[in-house]
Amino acid sequence: MWLLWSLGTLLIVGVAQASKGDNSNEYTGCYHVCHFNNCTSRLGIAAYESSQSLSEKILQWTCDDECQYYCMWRTTQIFLDRGMDIPQFFGKWPFARIWGMQEPAAVLFSVLNLMAHLINLRRFRQSVPPNAPMYKIWHLHAGICINAWVWSVVFHARDTPWTERLDYFFAFSMVLFSLFGLVIRLLGPQLKVYKEAAAVVGVLFFGYHVWYLTKGRFDYGYNMTVNVVVGVLNGSGWLAWAVPRLKSRPYIQWCVFTVVGAMASMLLELGDFPPLFWAVDAHALWHLATSPLPFMWYREKTRVKLRGNGTVSYEEYYVSCASLTRLIKWLSVLDAAI
């Protein structure tokens, strides 16, 4: 469903290349001194490990990581004292670490997206019988989205080369499977051979995509191109399918709202800015903006009514917004506690 998820991920993470902050003399000098004094002897490493919090141990922070974190803030303060702009480090803004998490706001907002899919999947399973058309497709789609948001949480909590790649791969799996769902919907309940062929092509393409990006140095340019092409096909395809059917099936408006909402949320990525309170940047706000979209997407999904002959026909399936209300109340309590 998240038509342009991976495009936003690409825009904000980008290529992990040298930035103004980590390329500065202040940072490089600080890092080399810190690493030499603390991370080159068993005694120094043991002293660091004994000072770690439980959350930092769970998230596998190392002595070298700690030096990078310390020097990032030392360099940032030097830049600010000189009246200079806040610098980026390795393509990212400096974020205040909370409970070992590198980007706490993005983690929280990713959790909101995860919860939204869990809530709506539960309601979908309660309302739609397993023999309904497209039931398995949307059930699997929800599982893929849940998996992707789990890895978004992991990546934003702890940015490593492999958590970054898994976030990329599973974000792309959402976009690709949404396109597959569109193809299946266009083919209809018949043409089983063509649907199976589309599934095989999709699996093979995803497998090749992952293999190509893991066989050597990560090709960010190729990854960007593939995500843009699939994202545009996906978004434009769903709009082309939905708009002509709005008059005959008004509930399809929720599909349109979801697609337009996903595209509109991407505008947040274009206005990148230093994180507010050292926690909330444009990328985190993008995750916040996408969190209500599953409620609209599943609202367009249909509930079924069994006919006497055992077949099924679609009617409008409305997901209650009571879950969203409870979620907002929960967030208010959490915010007050923090």
C-alpha positions as a printed NumPy array, in Angstrom:
array([[  0.   ,   0.   ,   0.   ],
       [  2.707,   2.468,   0.795],
       [  3.152,   3.595,  -2.727],
       [  6.197,   5.751,  -2.197],
       [  7.603,   4.405,   1.059],
       [ 10.963,   3.481,  -0.331],
       [ 11.282,   6.778,  -2.174],
       [ 11.121,   8.596,   1.147],
       [ 13.599,   6.201,   2.697],
       [ 15.983,   6.85 ,  -0.159],
       [ 15.594,  10.61 ,   0.049],
       [ 16.336,  10.872,   3.744],
       [ 18.996,   8.195,   4.126],
       [ 20.612,   8.67 ,   0.75 ],
       [ 24.09 ,   7.487,   0.106],
       [ 26.085,   6.976,   3.273],
       [ 28.84 ,   9.27 ,   2.146],
       [ 30.978,  11.892,   3.871],
       [ 29.055,  14.937,   5.081],
       [ 30.194,  18.326,   6.291],
       [ 30.298,  17.231,   9.909],
       [ 32.199,  13.96 ,   9.709],
       [ 34.508,  15.415,   7.046],
       [ 35.554,  18.32 ,   9.267],
       [ 38.915,  18.528,  11.03 ],
       [ 37.118,  18.926,  14.35 ],
       [ 35.366,  15.589,  13.967],
       [ 38.234,  13.58 ,  12.518],
       [ 40.656,  14.872,  15.151],
       [ 38.239,  14.148,  17.974],
       [ 37.459,  10.671,  16.678],
       [ 41.094,   9.575,  16.284],
       [ 41.981,  10.771,  19.794],
       [ 38.906,   9.159,  21.344],
       [ 39.419,   5.884,  19.522],
       [ 43.114,   5.7  ,  20.411],
       [ 42.563,   6.533,  24.079],
       [ 39.541,   4.304,  24.686],
       [ 39.165,   1.601,  22.045],
       [ 42.646,   0.257,  21.316],
       [ 43.302,  -1.627,  24.552],
       [ 41.429,  -4.324,  26.442],
       [ 41.42 ,  -2.143,  29.529],
       [ 39.841,   0.764,  27.678],
       [ 37.202,  -1.409,  26.032],
       [ 36.415,  -3.105,  29.341],
       [ 36.014,   0.288,  31.006],
       [ 33.583,   1.378,  28.287],
       [ 31.549,  -1.825,  28.43 ],
       [ 31.225,  -1.564,  32.194],
       [ 29.731,   1.93 ,  31.821],
       [ 27.139,   0.906,  29.214],
       [ 23.443,   0.918,  29.992],
       [ 21.382,  -2.215,  29.401],
       [ 19.671,  -0.683,  26.355],
       [ 23.027,   0.199,  24.802],
       [ 24.216,  -3.374,  25.29 ],
       [ 21.016,  -4.777,  23.761],
       [ 21.386,  -2.489,  20.741],
       [ 25.058,  -3.5  ,  20.484],
       [ 26.761,  -0.145,  20.843],
       [ 30.536,  -0.499,  20.642],
       [ 33.4  ,   1.61 ,  21.891],
       [ 33.988,   2.867,  18.362],
       [ 30.303,   3.771,  17.994],
       [ 30.479,   5.686,  21.249],
       [ 33.438,   7.713,  19.999],
       [ 31.531,   8.603,  16.85 ],
       [ 28.511,   9.651,  18.907],
       [ 30.584,  11.719,  21.337],
       [ 32.544,  13.442,  18.564],
       [ 29.378,  14.129,  16.593],
       [ 28.025,  16.222,  19.458],
       [ 31.361,  17.847,  20.229],
       [ 31.677,  18.907,  16.577],
       [ 28.075,  20.103,  16.457],
       [ 28.668,  22.323,  19.485],
       [ 31.797,  23.768,  17.876],
       [ 29.837,  24.599,  14.73 ],
       [ 27.096,  26.283,  16.759],
       [ 29.587,  28.27 ,  18.841],
       [ 31.058,  29.629,  15.619],
       [ 27.632,  30.633,  14.33 ],
       [ 27.663,  27.975,  11.634],
       [ 24.775,  25.787,  10.483],
       [ 24.144,  22.452,  12.142],
       [ 26.152,  19.89 ,  10.149],
       [ 25.154,  16.432,   9.032],
       [ 27.228,  13.355,   9.791],
       [ 27.397,  10.477,   7.317],
       [ 24.345,  11.85 ,   5.545],
       [ 22.207,  12.241,   8.666],
       [ 21.413,  14.936,  11.196],
       [ 22.664,  14.63 ,  14.77 ],
       [ 20.003,  13.014,  16.967],
       [ 19.892,  12.727,  20.735],
       [ 20.135,   9.088,  21.741],
       [ 17.36 ,   7.833,  24.035],
       [ 17.507,   4.351,  25.584],
       [ 20.163,   3.475,  23.033],
       [ 17.928,   4.433,  20.082],
       [ 19.566,   6.683,  17.517],
       [ 16.363,   8.221,  16.12 ],
       [ 13.747,   7.915,  18.879],
       [ 10.999,   9.939,  17.159],
       [ 11.278,   7.923,  13.937],
       [ 11.15 ,   4.748,  16.031],
       [  7.977,   5.894,  17.793],
       [  6.249,   6.92 ,  14.572],
       [  7.27 ,   3.658,  12.891],
       [  5.67 ,   1.831,  15.806],
       [  2.46 ,   3.797,  15.147],
       [  2.435,   2.557,  11.546],
       [  3.075,  -0.977,  12.759],
       [  0.194,  -0.773,  15.237],
       [ -2.118,   0.659,  12.576],
       [ -1.549,  -2.374,  10.37 ],
       [ -1.945,  -4.802,  13.267],
       [ -5.241,  -3.203,  14.314],
       [ -6.64 ,  -3.204,  10.805],
       [ -5.448,  -6.722,  10.   ],
       [ -7.272,  -7.973,  13.081],
       [-10.477,  -6.229,  12.013],
       [-10.074,  -7.479,   8.452],
       [ -9.768, -11.088,   9.638],
       [-12.795, -10.693,  11.888],
       [-14.986,  -9.203,   9.158],
       [-13.978, -10.99 ,   5.955],
       [-14.336, -14.783,   5.487],
       [-11.233, -16.622,   4.233],
       [-13.002, -17.69 ,   1.013],
       [-13.591, -14.092,  -0.063],
       [-11.915, -12.886,  -3.274],
       [ -8.603, -11.117,  -2.608],
       [ -8.71 , -12.24 ,   1.046],
       [ -5.357, -14.018,   0.846],
       [ -3.802, -11.19 ,  -1.15 ],
       [ -4.669,  -8.476,   1.363],
       [ -3.911, -10.749,   4.293],
       [ -0.424, -11.372,   2.909],
       [ -0.073,  -7.693,   2.044],
       [ -0.756,  -6.762,   5.665],
       [  1.869,  -9.26 ,   6.83 ],
       [  4.434,  -7.778,   4.443],
       [  3.648,  -4.26 ,   5.681],
       [  3.943,  -5.347,   9.31 ],
       [  7.318,  -6.952,   8.609],
       [  8.532,  -3.812,   6.822],
       [  7.548,  -1.547,   9.704],
       [  9.266,  -3.855,  12.179],
       [ 12.503,  -3.365,  10.269],
       [ 11.875,   0.36 ,  10.078],
       [ 11.753,   0.358,  13.876],
       [ 14.961,  -1.673,  14.054],
       [ 16.806,   0.511,  11.544],
       [ 15.882,   3.802,  13.179],
       [ 16.747,   2.398,  16.583],
       [ 20.152,   1.181,  15.412],
       [ 21.607,   2.242,  12.084],
       [ 24.039,  -0.375,  10.805],
       [ 24.816,  -1.471,   7.223],
       [ 22.594,  -4.538,   7.561],
       [ 19.667,  -2.896,   9.332],
       [ 19.759,  -0.236,   6.615],
       [ 19.662,  -2.856,   3.872],
       [ 16.857,  -4.82 ,   5.502],
       [ 14.868,  -1.612,   5.88 ],
       [ 15.407,  -0.89 ,   2.17 ],
       [ 14.545,  -4.415,   1.049],
       [ 11.364,  -4.824,   3.058],
       [ 10.201,  -1.29 ,   2.307],
       [ 10.521,  -2.161,  -1.369],
       [  8.634,  -5.413,  -0.758],
       [  5.606,  -3.341,   0.321],
       [  5.63 ,  -1.268,  -2.848],
       [  6.217,  -4.274,  -5.1  ],
       [  3.48 ,  -6.354,  -3.482],
       [  1.045,  -3.457,  -3.704],
       [  1.729,  -3.386,  -7.446],
       [  1.169,  -7.145,  -7.551],
       [ -2.157,  -6.658,  -5.737],
       [ -3.169,  -4.142,  -8.387],
       [ -2.336,  -6.627, -11.161],
       [ -4.38 ,  -9.353,  -9.461],
       [ -7.314,  -6.987,  -9.036],
       [ -7.173,  -6.029, -12.702],
       [ -7.094,  -9.678, -13.778],
       [-10.165, -10.517, -11.687],
       [-11.132, -13.87 , -10.151],
       [-10.371, -15.815, -13.347],
       [ -7.14 , -16.164, -15.323],
       [ -5.417, -18.166, -12.6  ],
       [ -2.452, -19.   , -14.814],
       [ -1.72 , -15.307, -15.43 ],
       [ -1.973, -14.515, -11.718],
       [  0.45 , -17.299, -10.885],
       [  2.789, -16.055, -13.581],
       [  2.643, -12.525, -12.123],
       [  3.481, -13.945,  -8.686],
       [  6.476, -15.872, -10.038],
       [  7.764, -12.792, -11.877],
       [  7.38 , -10.695,  -8.728],
       [  9.222, -13.195,  -6.519],
       [ 12.036, -13.63 ,  -9.028],
       [ 12.431,  -9.893,  -9.485],
       [ 12.518,  -9.274,  -5.729],
       [ 15.055, -12.069,  -5.302],
       [ 17.252, -10.598,  -8.041],
       [ 16.91 ,  -7.136,  -6.501],
       [ 18.129,  -8.36 ,  -3.106],
       [ 20.896, -10.483,  -4.652],
       [ 22.206,  -7.624,  -6.781],
       [ 22.324,  -5.213,  -3.84 ],
       [ 24.076,  -7.698,  -1.525],
       [ 26.619,  -9.271,  -3.88 ],
       [ 29.003,  -6.341,  -3.533],
       [ 28.943,  -2.673,  -2.731],
       [ 25.395,  -1.407,  -2.275],
       [ 24.309,   0.276,  -5.522],
       [ 22.263,   3.255,  -4.317],
       [ 21.707,   4.539,  -7.848],
       [ 20.162,   1.271,  -9.022],
       [ 18.092,   1.038,  -5.849],
       [ 16.785,   4.571,  -6.384],
       [ 15.876,   3.887, -10.01 ],
       [ 14.009,   0.654,  -9.246],
       [ 12.054,   2.216,  -6.391],
       [ 11.085,   5.247,  -8.457],
       [  9.888,   3.142, -11.401],
       [  7.893,   0.665,  -9.29 ],
       [  6.547,   3.446,  -7.053],
       [  5.295,   5.517,  -9.987],
       [  3.716,   2.469, -11.657],
       [  2.068,   1.526,  -8.391],
       [  0.668,   4.956,  -7.528],
       [ -0.493,   5.852, -11.03 ],
       [ -1.903,   2.354, -11.533],
       [ -4.086,   2.46 ,  -8.435],
       [ -5.36 ,   5.924,  -9.331],
       [ -6.105,   4.821, -12.889],
       [ -8.044,   1.845, -11.509],
       [ -9.905,   3.749,  -8.793],
       [-10.933,   7.08 , -10.333],
       [-13.217,   5.698, -13.107],
       [-15.047,   3.577, -10.506],
       [-15.779,   6.349,  -8.01 ],
       [-19.332,   7.019,  -9.225],
       [-20.425,   3.399,  -9.191],
       [-18.548,   2.493,  -5.992],
       [-18.135,   5.619,  -3.825],
       [-16.22 ,   3.725,  -1.123],
       [-13.27 ,   3.493,  -3.531],
       [-12.623,   7.121,  -2.604],
       [-10.649,   5.738,   0.35 ],
       [ -8.22 ,   4.108,  -2.053],
       [ -7.778,   7.468,  -3.78 ],
       [ -7.36 ,   9.266,  -0.445],
       [ -4.683,   6.77 ,   0.582],
       [ -2.698,   7.141,  -2.634],
       [ -2.937,  10.933,  -2.623],
       [ -2.115,  11.023,   1.097],
       [  0.981,   8.883,   0.556],
       [  2.14 ,  11.159,  -2.244],
       [  1.38 ,  14.34 ,  -0.305],
       [  3.302,  13.078,   2.721],
       [  6.402,  12.907,   0.525],
       [  6.478,  16.706,   0.492],
       [  7.803,  16.518,   4.035],
       [ 10.967,  14.91 ,   2.698],
       [ 11.608,  17.816,   0.359],
       [ 11.776,  20.279,   3.25 ],
       [ 14.559,  18.603,   5.173],
       [ 15.602,  20.518,   8.3  ],
       [ 17.688,  19.948,  11.452],
       [ 15.762,  17.897,  14.018],
       [ 13.519,  19.749,  16.45 ],
       [ 14.569,  19.015,  20.044],
       [ 17.325,  16.909,  18.426],
       [ 14.711,  14.202,  17.751],
       [ 12.053,  15.17 ,  15.181],
       [ 13.167,  15.782,  11.604],
       [ 11.322,  15.729,   8.278],
       [ 11.739,  11.981,   7.897],
       [ 10.228,  11.317,  11.327],
       [  7.292,  13.595,  10.484],
       [  6.83 ,  11.656,   7.248],
       [  6.428,   8.466,   9.279],
       [  3.93 ,  10.261,  11.497],
       [  1.976,  11.442,   8.441],
       [  1.717,   7.912,   7.031],
       [  0.474,   6.327,  10.257],
       [ -3.262,   7.129,   9.65 ],
       [ -3.159,   5.846,   6.058],
       [ -3.801,   2.16 ,   6.885],
       [ -7.159,   3.157,   8.354],
       [ -8.169,   4.692,   5.039],
       [ -6.695,   1.843,   3.   ],
       [ -8.546,  -0.881,   4.915],
       [-11.686,   1.209,   4.895],
       [-11.712,   0.774,   1.116],
       [-11.313,  -2.981,   1.47 ],
       [-14.615,  -4.802,   1.364],
       [-16.683,  -6.946,   3.618],
       [-18.296,  -9.884,   1.933],
       [-21.794, -11.241,   1.854],
       [-22.239, -14.948,   1.139],
       [-24.768, -15.814,  -1.515],
       [-26.962, -18.865,  -1.364],
       [-24.746, -20.72 ,  -3.823],
       [-21.724, -20.284,  -1.607],
       [-20.05 , -17.637,  -3.751],
       [-19.25 , -14.201,  -2.442],
       [-19.846, -10.663,  -3.622],
       [-18.219,  -7.509,  -2.373],
       [-19.826,  -4.717,  -0.428],
       [-18.207,  -1.811,   1.293],
       [-16.014,  -2.712,   4.249],
       [-15.66 ,   0.149,   6.722],
       [-13.045,  -0.105,   9.422],
       [-14.16 ,   1.62 ,  12.58 ],
       [-12.107,   4.617,  13.615],
       [-12.58 ,   3.673,  17.259],
       [ -9.165,   1.989,  17.171],
       [ -7.58 ,   5.213,  15.944],
       [ -9.283,   7.135,  18.742],
       [ -7.928,   4.692,  21.316],
       [ -4.49 ,   4.989,  19.727],
       [ -4.568,   8.785,  19.995],
       [ -5.605,   8.545,  23.65 ],
       [ -2.758,   6.116,  24.281],
       [ -0.31 ,   8.525,  22.677],
       [ -1.621,  11.372,  24.834],
       [ -1.032,   9.314,  27.98 ],
       [  2.441,   8.378,  26.743],
       [  3.271,  12.002,  25.942],
       [  2.12 ,  13.11 ,  29.39 ],
       [  4.238,  10.392,  31.004],
       [  7.313,  11.481,  29.054]])
